[in-house]
Amino acid sequence: MKIHVIETGNFKLDGGAMFGVVPKSIWSKTNSPDENNMCSWALRCLLIEFDDKKIIFDTGIGNKQSVNFFKYYYLHGEDSLMKSLKKIRVNPDDITHVFFTHLHFDHCGGAIMKKNNSLELVFKNALHLTNKVHWELANNPNNRERASFLKENFSLIHEKKQIKFITEGLIFDKIDVRFFNGHTASQMIPIISYKNKKIVFTADLLPSVGHIPIPYVMGYDTQPLLTLKEKEIFFNEAVEQKYILFLEHDIKNEACTLKKIDGKVVVDKMGKLQDLLN
């Protein structure tokens, strides 16, 4: 098995929205805002190569949306999904599976591109993995999440019959999946066994190192009290099992580990994924 970090660019979101009820005077110590209170966030994905399959976990925001759309999200940086795949010599047609943690636009937008004014699958030979509960929500969104679910990011996958609904548990050799519901219904978090260690792609359960304190919950979460419970239970497990937590949105750190000090879960190590694996 080979593991590759796939950087697809950065974007900006309001710092207050990303940290909910936590005051700016506190969260700004770890995430510096600009003059408009916006913070930069990564759109970081992961690719795993087996002998017989290549799986990409999330796909970033993509670039097919309108100029107006990107005025709100300030896509920036030199990285892109295609550039990162080219660096590791992986052709999009070689991808066998696309794993969506969830279908908010910043996690799945890169799976479909616009070419000659029509939409096309980026990974033409891949099965795209989600689950029935989340798929139903994405296609019939509540008012709170309506702006996050853009059907041009996933409808074509269903039309092309390249969608597969999965359930919790072992989905591939060495890849186990858990569902979490605080951020959005049935967000899928994969736990990957690799060289006697476990890597957890935390998606929006833990967007960044700055979100490790249990009360630091995003304003985007649909059930913040449930997120609190999910974080507490999972973080205790992460400490006990020595999980390496892969961070999709942390602008500085690809991954981190956790430890307990006086009964409180805090960051242990942070930095490059490969450094934490060594």
C-alpha positions as CSV (number, residue, x, y, z in Angstrom):
1,M,0.0,0.0,0.0
2,K,1.2,3.5,-0.8
3,I,-0.3,6.7,0.7
4,H,-0.2,10.1,-1.0
5,V,-1.2,13.5,0.4
6,I,-3.2,15.3,-2.3
7,E,-3.2,19.1,-2.0
8,T,-6.0,20.7,-4.1
9,G,-5.6,24.4,-3.2
10,N,-6.8,26.6,-0.4
11,F,-10.0,28.7,0.3
12,K,-11.2,31.1,2.9
13,L,-14.1,30.9,5.3
14,D,-15.2,33.3,8.1
15,G,-13.3,32.6,11.3
16,G,-16.4,33.0,13.4
17,A,-18.4,30.5,11.4
18,M,-15.5,28.0,11.7
19,F,-15.3,28.3,15.5
20,G,-18.9,28.8,16.5
21,V,-19.3,30.3,20.0
22,V,-15.6,30.5,20.6
23,P,-14.5,34.2,20.8
24,K,-12.3,35.6,18.1
25,S,-9.7,36.7,20.8
26,I,-9.2,32.9,21.4
27,W,-9.4,31.3,18.0
28,S,-7.3,33.9,16.3
29,K,-4.3,32.7,18.3
30,T,-4.2,29.6,16.2
31,N,-5.9,30.8,13.0
32,S,-5.0,34.4,12.0
33,P,-7.9,36.2,10.2
34,D,-7.5,38.8,7.5
35,E,-9.0,42.2,7.6
36,N,-12.4,40.7,6.6
37,N,-12.3,38.1,9.4
38,M,-11.6,35.4,6.9
39,C,-9.2,32.5,7.6
40,S,-7.4,30.4,5.0
41,W,-8.1,26.7,5.0
42,A,-6.7,23.7,3.1
43,L,-8.6,21.5,0.7
44,R,-6.4,18.4,1.4
45,C,-7.3,15.0,0.1
46,L,-5.7,11.5,0.4
47,L,-4.9,8.9,-2.1
48,I,-4.2,5.2,-1.4
49,E,-2.7,2.8,-3.9
50,F,-3.3,-0.9,-3.6
51,D,-2.1,-3.4,-6.1
52,D,-5.5,-3.7,-7.6
53,K,-7.2,-0.3,-6.8
54,K,-6.6,3.4,-6.3
55,I,-8.8,5.2,-3.8
56,I,-9.1,9.0,-3.4
57,F,-10.7,10.4,-0.3
58,D,-12.6,13.6,-1.1
59,T,-11.7,15.7,-4.1
60,G,-11.6,19.3,-3.0
61,I,-13.8,22.2,-4.2
62,G,-13.1,21.9,-8.0
63,N,-13.1,24.9,-10.3
64,K,-16.3,24.7,-12.3
65,Q,-18.4,27.2,-10.3
66,S,-19.0,30.7,-11.3
67,V,-16.8,33.7,-10.7
68,N,-19.5,35.0,-8.4
69,F,-19.3,31.7,-6.3
70,F,-15.5,32.0,-5.9
71,K,-15.8,35.6,-4.8
72,Y,-17.2,34.3,-1.5
73,Y,-14.6,31.5,-1.0
74,Y,-11.4,33.1,-2.3
75,L,-9.8,30.0,-3.9
76,H,-6.0,30.5,-3.8
77,G,-2.7,28.8,-3.8
78,E,-0.6,27.0,-6.5
79,D,-2.0,23.5,-5.9
80,S,-4.8,21.8,-7.7
81,L,-6.2,18.3,-7.8
82,M,-4.8,17.6,-11.3
83,K,-1.4,19.1,-10.5
84,S,-1.1,16.9,-7.4
85,L,-2.1,13.8,-9.3
86,K,0.4,14.5,-12.0
87,K,3.2,14.9,-9.4
88,I,2.7,11.3,-8.3
89,R,2.1,10.1,-11.8
90,V,-1.5,9.0,-11.3
91,N,-3.9,9.4,-14.2
92,P,-7.5,10.3,-13.2
93,D,-8.6,7.3,-15.3
94,D,-6.6,5.0,-13.0
95,I,-8.7,5.9,-10.0
96,T,-11.0,3.0,-9.1
97,H,-12.9,4.5,-6.2
98,V,-13.8,8.0,-5.0
99,F,-14.7,8.1,-1.3
100,F,-16.8,11.1,-0.2
101,T,-16.8,11.8,3.5
102,H,-19.8,13.9,2.7
103,L,-21.2,15.9,-0.2
104,H,-20.7,19.5,0.9
105,F,-19.2,21.3,-2.1
106,D,-15.7,21.7,-0.6
107,H,-15.4,17.9,-0.3
108,C,-16.8,16.6,-3.5
109,G,-16.7,19.5,-6.1
110,G,-13.5,18.2,-7.7
111,A,-15.1,15.0,-8.9
112,I,-16.9,16.7,-11.7
113,M,-15.5,19.2,-14.2
114,K,-16.9,21.5,-16.8
115,K,-15.6,20.9,-20.3
116,N,-17.0,22.6,-23.4
117,N,-20.0,23.9,-21.3
118,S,-21.0,20.4,-20.3
119,L,-20.3,18.4,-17.1
120,E,-18.0,15.4,-17.1
121,L,-16.8,13.0,-14.5
122,V,-13.1,13.6,-13.6
123,F,-12.7,9.9,-12.6
124,K,-14.4,8.2,-15.4
125,N,-13.7,4.6,-14.3
126,A,-14.3,5.0,-10.6
127,L,-17.1,4.0,-8.3
128,H,-18.1,6.9,-6.1
129,L,-18.9,6.0,-2.5
130,T,-21.4,7.6,-0.3
131,N,-24.4,6.3,1.8
132,K,-28.1,6.3,1.4
133,V,-29.0,8.6,4.3
134,H,-26.5,11.2,3.2
135,W,-27.4,10.9,-0.4
136,E,-31.1,11.5,0.4
137,L,-30.1,14.6,2.4
138,A,-27.9,16.0,-0.4
139,N,-30.8,15.7,-2.9
140,N,-33.4,17.0,-0.5
141,P,-31.4,19.4,1.7
142,N,-32.7,21.2,4.8
143,N,-32.6,25.0,4.7
144,R,-29.4,25.1,6.9
145,E,-27.4,23.0,4.4
146,R,-29.0,24.0,1.1
147,A,-26.1,26.2,0.1
148,S,-23.6,23.5,0.8
149,F,-25.2,20.8,-1.4
150,L,-24.8,21.7,-5.1
151,K,-26.3,19.1,-7.4
152,E,-23.9,19.8,-10.2
153,N,-21.3,18.2,-7.9
154,F,-22.9,14.8,-7.7
155,S,-26.0,14.3,-9.9
156,L,-24.0,13.1,-12.9
157,I,-22.4,10.3,-10.8
158,H,-25.9,8.9,-10.3
159,E,-26.8,9.4,-14.0
160,K,-23.7,7.5,-15.1
161,K,-24.5,4.7,-12.6
162,Q,-21.1,5.1,-11.0
163,I,-22.4,5.5,-7.4
164,K,-22.2,2.9,-4.7
165,F,-23.9,3.2,-1.3
166,I,-21.9,1.7,1.6
167,T,-22.6,1.0,5.2
168,E,-20.5,1.2,8.4
169,G,-17.7,-1.3,8.9
170,L,-14.9,-2.8,6.8
171,I,-15.3,-1.7,3.2
172,F,-11.9,-2.7,1.9
173,D,-9.0,-4.7,3.3
174,K,-7.4,-2.3,5.8
175,I,-10.1,0.4,5.5
176,D,-12.9,0.7,8.1
177,V,-15.7,3.3,8.0
178,R,-17.6,5.0,10.8
179,F,-20.6,7.4,10.5
180,F,-20.8,10.6,12.5
181,N,-23.9,12.9,12.5
182,G,-23.0,16.1,14.3
183,H,-21.7,18.0,11.3
184,T,-24.1,16.6,8.8
185,A,-26.1,13.3,8.6
186,S,-23.9,10.2,8.2
187,Q,-20.6,11.9,7.5
188,M,-18.3,9.0,6.7
189,I,-14.9,8.8,8.5
190,P,-12.4,6.2,7.2
191,I,-9.9,4.5,9.5
192,I,-6.9,3.2,7.5
193,S,-4.6,0.5,8.8
194,Y,-1.1,1.2,7.5
195,K,2.2,-0.2,8.8
196,N,0.9,-1.2,12.2
197,K,-0.6,2.3,12.6
198,K,-4.1,3.8,12.0
199,I,-4.7,6.9,10.0
200,V,-8.1,8.6,10.4
201,F,-9.3,10.9,7.7
202,T,-11.1,13.3,10.1
203,A,-12.8,15.5,7.4
204,D,-15.2,17.9,9.3
205,L,-15.2,16.0,12.6
206,L,-11.8,17.6,13.2
207,P,-11.1,20.3,10.5
208,S,-7.8,21.5,12.1
209,V,-5.6,21.4,15.2
210,G,-7.4,24.6,16.3
211,H,-10.6,22.5,16.7
212,I,-9.1,20.0,19.2
213,P,-10.7,21.6,22.3
214,I,-14.0,19.8,22.7
215,P,-16.2,23.0,22.8
216,Y,-14.6,24.3,19.5
217,V,-17.4,23.3,17.2
218,M,-18.1,24.9,13.8
219,G,-21.1,27.1,13.3
220,Y,-21.8,24.9,10.2
221,D,-22.5,21.8,12.3
222,T,-26.2,20.9,12.1
223,Q,-26.2,19.3,15.6
224,P,-23.5,20.9,17.6
225,L,-24.3,19.2,20.9
226,L,-24.0,15.8,19.1
227,T,-20.6,17.0,17.7
228,L,-19.5,17.6,21.3
229,K,-20.4,14.0,22.2
230,E,-18.9,12.5,19.1
231,K,-15.6,14.4,19.6
232,E,-15.2,13.5,23.2
233,I,-15.8,9.8,22.6
234,F,-13.6,9.7,19.5
235,F,-10.8,11.7,20.9
236,N,-10.5,9.5,23.9
237,E,-10.3,6.5,21.5
238,A,-7.7,8.3,19.4
239,V,-5.5,8.9,22.5
240,E,-5.9,5.3,23.6
241,Q,-5.3,3.8,20.1
242,K,-2.6,6.3,19.1
243,Y,-4.4,7.3,15.9
244,I,-2.8,9.6,13.4
245,L,-5.5,12.1,12.5
246,F,-5.3,13.4,8.9
247,L,-6.5,17.0,8.7
248,E,-8.4,18.1,5.6
249,H,-8.6,21.8,6.3
250,D,-5.6,22.7,8.5
251,I,-3.6,25.2,6.5
252,K,-0.3,24.3,8.3
253,N,-0.5,20.7,9.4
254,E,-1.3,17.6,7.4
255,A,-1.9,15.5,10.5
256,C,-1.7,15.3,14.3
257,T,-1.8,13.0,17.2
258,L,-3.5,13.5,20.6
259,K,-2.6,13.0,24.2
260,K,-4.1,13.6,27.6
261,I,-2.8,16.0,30.2
262,D,-4.7,16.1,33.5
263,G,-7.6,14.4,31.9
264,K,-7.8,16.9,29.1
265,V,-7.3,15.9,25.4
266,V,-4.6,18.1,23.7
267,V,-2.4,18.0,20.7
268,D,0.6,15.8,21.0
269,K,2.5,16.0,17.7
270,M,1.5,17.8,14.5
271,G,3.0,18.4,11.1
272,K,3.6,16.3,7.9
273,L,1.8,13.0,7.7
274,Q,4.9,11.1,6.7
275,D,6.8,12.5,9.7
276,L,4.1,11.2,12.1
277,L,4.2,7.8,10.3
278,N,7.9,7.4,10.8
